[in-house]
Amino acid sequence: MIESAQDHNVNSTHPSVFVLVIESLSRINYLRFMKKTKSSLESMGDVVYLKGLTKLASNSFPNMVPLLTGKRAYKKELENDSKGPFDDWPFIWKKCNKNGYKTLLLEETVGLTLFNYLADGFKEKPTDFYPRPYWIHLRDSVSNFNFENGKCFRQKTPFIDIFYDQAELFMNRCMKKSHPYFAFTFFIDITHDDFNSAQIVDSHVSRFIQKMEPQLKDSIFILMVK
């Protein structure tokens, strides 16, 4: 986990929070394959590397649930513990909403998202901006799409660029209306089956950080590799 925060024209009681998770990427592979991202992140200053990791179980779901709810999965601390629907869970974005934040949950691989893989997801949209229906339509519209080779929309636009375009749109709209935001973004596709593919996403992540640097410097920005 890498955390960057800078106190620069920030409302200290309501700083925006942007969390970016990259699936199946260890810290050592981050250092090996994502040199551009590392450089862009460190150029913002005030970067703290958190080197410890406490893994609770296999797969993303039981390891992300404590971060997002303060509860452990599979321990009967939550209703509908593994199957869902998960609407009643005490997600952190609900607390943020009560404090005036706008919220985002963004994942791009519809079959492997945290709360939809082998589960029922949500009955109602969990956050203010929840573009899952968009991604379902986008994936369905790709001819002969499969997980291994479907990295671009109609062989032109990388899905990762669409992913970051949506994050940018959300951030800019919040900034225009002076809303603090909580954004949880989870990029799954490219690294899920092959962690060596992190080198493919490096330039895309780096470009997003550089483009959105003014906003990210005014926020709590957390890049998680797991």
DATA-V324601 format. One record per helix or strand. SS is the DSSP state (A for helix, B for strand). FROM is the first residue (numbers start at 0). TO is the last residue. Records with the same first field share a line. If there is no record, write none. Layout:
SS: FROM-TO / FROM-TO
This chain:
B: 1-4 / 15-21 / 46-48 / 101-106 / 128-128 / 151-152 / 156-157 / 180-186 / 218-224
A: 26-32 / 34-41 / 59-68 / 91-97 / 109-111 / 131-139 / 158-175 / 188-191 / 194-210 / 212-216
